[in-house]
Every structure is written in structure tokens, then in C-alpha cells.
Amino acid sequence: MEILSNLTSQFLTFLLTSIPGLESLHSWLSIPFCCLYGIALSGNSMILFVILTQRSLHEPMYYFLSILSTTDLGLTVSTMSTTLGVLWFNASEISLDTCIIQMFFLHGFTFMESGVLVAMAFDRYVAICNPLRYTTILTNSRIIQIGLLMIIRSVVIVVPLLLLLKHLSFCRANALTHSYCYHPDVIELACSDTWANNICGLICLILTTGIDIPCVVLSYILIICSVLSIASPKERHKVFSTCISHIGAVAIFYMPMVSLSLVHRYGQSAPRVVHSMMANIYLLLPPVLNPIIYSVKTKQIRKAILNLLLTK
């Protein structure tokens, strides 16, 4: 038993995987990945810069959008090094400690983004259902408090989840199914009892997605009820149009997240390429599409960006 313990405790290196079966095409695959990372970094940086520099955008809705862009930047940067490292240099090895650090930022920013989407849903609810009190409810100090609460919640939830990994033994094949460390993926490689990890993971899921999704749905039920009381169809369309961007952001964030969770839990027999593709969609889709959606569908953001680009 002591020999087995020594062997498992020394097994602290994992192998990251790009897209299975396409290892010979890593150089070519790096081109679209670089383009997507470039779009995510430049798009979110542009949104963030425009909101910070344009005084006309210093409103609660755009403050929350700036937090969303910040979390998208964090998600992009947290996985970019390992993904491109695998594609460019075949640098597939990663230690357990480095893996835990990556998961801290990856899952931390993921939980933060979920919280931001809830805050943005609340913002739309107040703006539509209680417009006269909008500026008194969502003051600058309250927005800062909401932002700090999202950070604290993410840290408090993620840290215990990752500390439990240090007590596991890893003695199976050490190949992960993604080009970055993902908690459910790492847990599957453990050969010791993962009961506590699974329970902690379930609690984390309930405290984040399990609360956030119902809150977003409830906000939009109240918004729809309020909008349907408006007599003019033109006014209804105008009010609903202010929510389109946020609904798009909610869809492209939660749908890949739920799909990846289902694949990990119930799709063990699915080809590894399915796991890999779902993992890349889950991480790249929101940071790439959020800036595009808000730039196209939000008139003020679109106008500010065009002014910035056309100013000599």
C-alpha cells in the first residue's frame, strides 16, 4: 500500500489534448484558434475601452457590460496559453499545481460571468418595470457592491473545490480530453474516492447555475408581464429590443455550459472529438460573440465604437 501511495502521489503530470485524430494538423488548426482568440481579445478590449472613455456610457447597463467584457477577457487569457501551446509547440504536459491554478481562473471567471448575467437581467428588470427608480436603485456604490459580491462568491466557491483535488491520488491514464484543465475532466482520472469532490461540485453547481438561471428566467417573466401591459405594439417592440443583446449573451453562455456538463456526465461513450469540440465551443463562443452582439444590437455602443474608429 505504501508503494502504491508513493506511485500515485508522484503521478502529478497530465497530458492536454487538442482535437483527437487531428494531431498532424496542429499547425493549420492554430490559425482559426488564433483568429478566434484575436477577435475575443480585441472585441472585449474595445468594448471595455469605449465604456471607460465615453462619459455618455457611464450608466449601470454599460458598467455591467464592462464587467462582462472583463470576465470574457479573463476566460480567454486563462486557456489561451495551454491551447496555443499544444497547437504550436506540442506542449501537452501540465503539472497538477499548474492545472489547479488554471482551473481557479477558468472556473472563477465562469462563475463571475454567470453572476454578471444575473445582474444584467436585474438591470433590465428595473429599467423596464420600475424606470422612475432606476437611478436610485442602481447607484454607483451599489454596482460596486454587486461586483465585489460576484468576486467573493466565485472565490469562496472555487477554492474549496480545488483544494480537495490535492488529497486525490491519480494512477490511471493521465490524458485529459481538453487543451486546458477542466474540473470534471481531472476528477475522472482519480483512482481514489471522489465522493467529497462530487458532492462539493454539486453544491457549487447549485450555488451558481442552479440559482442564476432561475433568477434570469424570473426576471424575464416579470419583464414580459410588464411589457404585455403596454397597449402600443410599437412601444412593446421598442422595450423588448433593449433586451435582445442580453438574451443572446445568456443563450451563448448557458447552452454550451449545460451541453458540456451533460456530455461529461452522460456521454462517456461519445467520441473524444465530441468532448473536445464542446469544450472549445464552451470557452470560445461567449468571448467571441458577446462583443459582436453588443456592438451590432446596442446603438450607443455601435455609435461610440464607430466614433472611436473614425476619429483621426
N, C-alpha and C positions, 0 to 999 in steps of 0.2 A: 504493500500500500504506500509505503514511503517513497519507493522508486517511482510508482505511478504518479504520486503527488509532485515529485520533482520534475517528471517529464511534462506534466500538464502545466505546471507553473512557468516552465521555460517556453511554453508554446505561446508566445506573445506577439507573433507577427502574422498579419493577414495579407492575403493577395487580393487586390482590387481587380475588377473585371470590367472591361468596356462592353462592347456588344458581342456576345458569344458567336463564334463562327466567322467573324469578320476581322480577326486579328491581323491578317495580311493587308487590310485596307485602312489601318490606323491613320496613316498619313492623309489619306483622302477624307476620312471621317472627321479629322480635326478641322477641316475647312468649314463645314456647316456649324460645328460646335463653336469655333472661333467667331463666326458671324453672329450666332445667337448670343454668345456672351458679350460681344461688342454692342449689339443692339440693347441688351439688358442694361449694361453699364452706362452707355451714352444716353439712352432714353430716360432712365431713372435719375441720372445726374442732371439732365436738362430740366426735368420736372422740378427737382429739388432746387436748382439754381434759380429758376424762374419764380418760384413761390417765395424764396428768400429775398430776392432783389426787387420784386414788383409789389409796391405797397398796396395796390388795388386787390391783391390776392391774400392779404393778411386778414383772413376770415377763418372761422372754425373749420369749415368744409375743406379748405385748402391746407390748413395746418395738419388735419388728419391725413390728407393726401400726401403731404411731405413725409409724415411718419411712415406711410405705406411704401413710399419710394425708398426710404432709408432701410426698411426691413427687406425689401426686394434686393437692394444692393448688398446687404449682409448675406442673404441667401445665395446670391450669385458668387460672391467672393469666397464664401465658406467651402464651396465644392469645386471652384474653378481650377485650383492648383492641382488637386488629385486627378480630376478628369482629364485635363490637358497633359498632365504628367504621364498618364497611362498612354494617351494617344501619341504624344510626341516622342517620349523617351522610354516607353515601356516600363516606367517606374511604378510597378504594381505593388511593391511591398510597403506595408504601413504597420507601425507598432501599435500595441493596444493603447498606450498612453496618448499617442498622436490621434488615434481613432476616437478616443473619448473626448479630446479637445475639439475635434471636428464636429462630433455629434452635439457637443454643448452649444456651439454656434448654430449648427444646422437646425436642431430641434428648438433651440431657444428663439431664433428668428421666425421659425414656423409658427410657434405658439403666439409670438408677438403679432404676426400678420393676422392670425385668426382674431386676436383681440382688437386690432385696428379695424377690421371689417365690421365687428360688432359696434365699435364706437362710431363708425361712419353711418351705420344703419340707424343708430340713435340720433345722430346729427340730422339725417333726412327726416326722421320721425318728428323731431322738434320743429324743424323748418317748415314742415307741411301741416302738422296737426296743431302746433302752438306757435305760430310765427311771431306773434307780438312779444313773446317772452324769449325768443331765440337768443338774442344777445345777452340777456340777463342770466340765462341758464348755462350757456356755453361761453363762459368768460375765459380769458387767457389763463388765469390761475387754475381754473377747473380743467382746462385742456392739458396743462402741465401735470396736474394730479392724475388724470386718466393715463397719460403717457408713462408716468412713473409706476402706476399700478400695473400696467401691462408688462413693464420690465421686471418688476418684483415678482409678479405671478410666474413669468417664464423661468426665472432663475430658481424660485422655490420648487417648481415642478420638475425641472430638468436635473438639478444637482443630485437629489436622492436617486433618481432613475439611473444615472450614470455611475454613481458611487457603488451601487450594487453590482455592477459589472466587475469591479476589482476583486470580488470574492468568488467569481466563477472560475472553473477550470476549462480549458479549451484543448481537447485532444483529438478532435476529428479533422477532416479535411478543412484547410483554412482558407478556402477560396470564397470570397464574398460574391454576391450576384450583381453588385453595382460598382461604379467607379468612385464611390465615396462610401463612408461608413454610415449605415442606417441601423438604428437600434434593433428592430425586429430581425434584421439580417444577421447581426452579430450574435443575437441570442440563439439563433438556430444552430450555431456552431458549438455551443457549450455542451459539455458532456457531464456537467454536474447538475444538481437540482436547480431549476429556474423558476420554481413556484413563486418565490418572493418577487422576482423580476417581472413575471407575468401579471401578478396582482398589482404591483406598482405601476406597470404600464397601462393596465386597465383603468386604474384610478386617475392617472394623468390624462387619459383619453376622455374620461367622463368630465374632469375638471376643465378641459379645454373645448374640444369639439362637441362634447356632449352638452355643454352649456351654451356655447357660442352659436351653434346652428339654430337651436330653438329661439334664442334671443333675436337673431336676424329674421327668422320666419315670423315671429310675433310682431316685430317692428313693421314688417311689410303688410301683415294682416291689418294692423291699425292704420297704416298709411292708405291701403286700398279702401277700407271702410270710410276714411275721411274724404278721399278723392271722389268716391261714388256719390257722396252727398252734394258734390258740386254740380250745378244744373247744366252749365255750359260744356259741351263736348270739347270745344277748343281749349277751355281752361283745364279740363281734365288731362288732355294730351300734353299741355304745357307743364303741368305739375309732374306727370309721370316721366316726362323727358329728363327731368332733373335726377331721376333715379337710375336711368339706363346704365350709366357708366359703373355705378356701384354694383348693380345686379350682375353685370358682366364680370367684374372683379371677383364677386362671390362665387360665381359659377366656375371660373377658370382656376380658382384656388381649391375649393372643396371637392369638386368632382374628381380631379386626378388624385387628391389625397385619399379619398374614400376608396377609389378604384385600386390604388396601390396597397392599401391596408387589406382589402378583400383578396387581392392576388397573393399576398404573403400568408394570409390565414387559411384560405380555401383553395388556392391554386398551386399547391405543391407539385401537381402533375403537369402543370403548364410548362411549355418550353422556357429555358432560361432567357431566351431572347425577349420573351414577353415581359419577364420581370425587369430586364434591363431597359427596355423601351418605356415601360410605365414609370420607372424611376427617373429617367431623363425628362419625360413629359411633366412629371410631378414637380420637378425643381426648376425647369426652364420656362415652362408655359406662363406662369404668373409674372415673373420679372420681365419677360419679353413683351407680353401682350398688355399689361397694365398701362405702361406709358402710351402705347398706341391708342388704346381705348379712350383714355382720358384726354389725349391730345385731339382725337377726332371728334368725340362726343361732347366735350366741355368747351363751350365757346370762349370763355375767359382764358382758359389755358392755351387753347389754339391761337388766340389773338396775341397773347403775351409771347409765345414762342416765335410766331411769325415776326413780331416787332423786334425781338432779340436777334433773329437771323438776318433780317433785312436792314438792321441798323448798321451803318458804316462807321 
